[in-house]
Amino acid sequence: MSVILWLIRHGETDWNREGRWQGRRDVPLNATGLAQAEAMAEKLADAGVTFHALYASPLRRALQTAQPSARRLGLEIRVDERLREIHQGAFEGLTHAEIAERYTAEIEAIRRMPATASAPGGETVTQVAARLRAAADDLARWHDGQTVLVFGHGLALATLYCQAHAIPLEQAHLHIPRNGEILVVEWGEENSLSMR
């Protein structure tokens, strides 16, 4: 069983522009993000690919990005809680500079152990990767041989990309897609087993 996943990061939000860590916060798209969502719908419609299903994180910025594509392609948006962004705990809503000032020890721990350290009250990259892997395993079962759209978030999608390519999760931050960017992966049983 295998599925082709088109992993699409949501469009821009004001918090993206301000460098604020969003995590689980339900921040909407800004005007640029809404335009990126419309452009994505056009790009997917012109891709020459048959998309069989569309899944999205329940967070508003992912749903807003998915909506024009769902309309254009005639697909229902299926919400999967496992596609949420990493929970950044106490870091959420703060800028990079504010976090560096207030949480020096925690940031240093994350730099040293990027896959297993977390923000206070947050998730680790390893935990995020496990739930994304479980979601991808289900998509491979439900959509064997098909191509599926997944609208989600930068770090969460990066963990899936890394697992699909056997890249260590310590490097997930290097593979975060830009707002409105697409990563395409093939996901099958061998991907899941290789990362366990």
C-alpha positions in Angstrom: 0.0 0.0 0.0 1.2 3.5 -0.8 -0.1 6.9 -1.5 1.3 10.1 -3.1 0.9 13.0 -0.7 1.0 16.6 -1.8 1.9 18.3 1.5 0.9 22.0 1.4 1.8 24.5 4.0 -0.8 27.2 4.8 -0.6 30.7 3.5 0.9 33.6 5.3 -0.5 35.0 8.6 0.3 38.2 10.4 2.1 36.1 13.0 4.3 34.6 10.2 5.2 38.1 9.1 5.9 39.2 12.7 8.0 36.2 13.5 5.6 35.0 16.2 5.5 31.3 17.1 1.9 30.1 16.3 1.8 26.4 17.2 -1.7 25.5 18.2 -3.0 29.1 18.2 -5.8 29.6 15.7 -4.4 32.5 13.7 -6.2 33.3 10.4 -4.6 34.1 7.1 -3.8 37.7 6.2 -4.5 39.3 2.8 -1.2 37.8 1.4 -2.2 34.4 2.7 -5.7 34.5 1.2 -4.1 35.4 -2.2 -1.7 32.5 -1.8 -4.6 30.2 -1.1 -6.3 31.3 -4.3 -3.1 30.9 -6.3 -2.7 27.4 -4.8 -6.1 26.4 -6.1 -5.2 27.6 -9.6 -1.9 25.8 -9.4 -3.4 22.5 -8.4 -6.2 22.8 -11.0 -3.5 23.2 -13.7 -1.2 20.5 -12.4 -2.6 17.8 -14.7 -3.0 15.5 -11.7 -6.1 13.7 -10.4 -6.4 14.4 -6.7 -8.6 11.8 -5.0 -9.0 13.4 -1.6 -8.2 16.4 0.5 -7.3 16.5 4.2 -6.6 19.5 6.4 -5.6 20.4 9.9 -8.5 21.9 11.9 -6.6 25.1 12.5 -8.2 28.1 10.6 -5.1 29.0 8.6 -4.9 25.5 7.1 -8.6 25.4 6.4 -8.6 28.8 4.8 -5.8 27.7 2.5 -7.6 24.5 1.6 -11.0 26.0 0.9 -10.3 27.5 -2.6 -8.6 24.3 -3.7 -11.5 22.2 -2.5 -14.0 24.3 -4.4 -11.9 24.4 -7.5 -11.3 20.6 -7.5 -14.7 19.5 -6.3 -13.3 17.8 -3.2 -14.6 17.7 0.4 -12.3 18.9 3.1 -11.7 16.1 5.5 -10.4 17.4 8.8 -7.8 15.3 10.7 -6.8 16.5 14.2 -3.4 14.8 13.8 -2.4 17.3 11.1 -2.2 20.2 13.7 1.0 22.1 14.1 3.4 21.3 16.9 2.2 22.5 20.2 4.7 25.2 21.2 3.4 25.6 24.8 4.8 28.8 26.5 6.4 30.0 23.3 3.1 30.5 21.4 2.4 34.2 20.6 6.0 35.3 21.3 8.6 36.5 18.8 11.9 34.8 18.4 13.6 37.6 20.3 11.1 37.3 23.2 11.6 33.6 23.5 15.4 33.9 23.4 15.2 36.5 26.2 12.7 34.7 28.5 13.5 31.0 27.8 17.3 30.9 27.3 17.8 27.5 28.9 14.8 25.9 27.0 16.0 27.3 23.7 19.5 26.0 24.3 18.1 22.5 25.1 16.1 22.5 21.9 19.3 23.5 20.0 21.2 20.6 21.6 18.3 18.1 21.2 16.0 19.3 18.5 14.0 16.2 18.2 13.4 15.5 21.9 13.4 18.8 23.8 10.3 21.0 23.8 8.9 24.4 24.8 7.5 24.4 28.4 4.1 22.6 28.1 4.7 21.8 24.4 5.3 18.8 22.2 8.6 17.5 20.9 9.4 17.0 17.2 9.4 13.3 17.9 5.9 13.4 19.2 4.6 15.4 16.3 6.3 13.0 13.9 4.5 10.0 15.5 1.1 11.5 15.0 1.9 12.6 11.4 3.2 9.1 10.7 0.0 7.6 12.1 -2.1 9.9 9.9 0.0 9.0 6.8 -0.3 5.3 7.5 -4.1 5.7 7.5 -4.0 7.7 4.3 -1.9 4.9 2.6 -4.5 2.4 3.7 -7.5 4.4 2.7 -6.1 5.8 -0.6 -3.8 3.0 -1.8 -2.5 4.0 -5.3 -4.1 7.4 -5.2 -2.9 11.0 -4.9 -4.0 13.0 -1.8 -3.7 16.7 -0.8 -2.7 17.4 2.8 -3.0 21.0 4.0 -1.1 21.6 7.2 1.7 23.4 8.9 5.4 24.0 8.4 7.1 21.8 11.1 4.4 19.1 11.2 4.7 18.6 7.4 8.5 18.8 7.6 8.5 15.8 10.0 6.5 13.8 7.5 8.9 14.8 4.7 11.8 13.7 6.7 10.3 10.4 7.6 9.4 9.8 3.9 13.1 10.4 2.9 14.7 8.8 6.0 16.1 12.1 7.1 16.8 12.3 10.9 14.2 14.2 12.7 16.9 16.4 14.2 17.0 18.0 10.8 13.3 18.7 10.5 13.7 22.4 10.9 15.8 22.5 7.8 12.9 21.1 5.7 10.1 23.5 6.8 8.3 24.6 3.6 7.6 28.3 3.0 4.0 29.5 3.2 2.1 28.2 0.3 4.8 25.7 -0.7 4.2 22.1 -1.8 6.3 19.1 -0.8 5.4 15.8 -2.6 6.2 12.5 -1.0 5.3 8.8 -1.6 4.2 7.2 1.6 4.0 3.4 2.1 4.5 0.8 4.8 8.2 0.9 4.4 8.3 4.6 5.3 6.5 4.0 8.6 8.5 0.9 9.6 11.9 2.5 8.8 11.2 5.3 11.4 9.9 3.2 14.3 
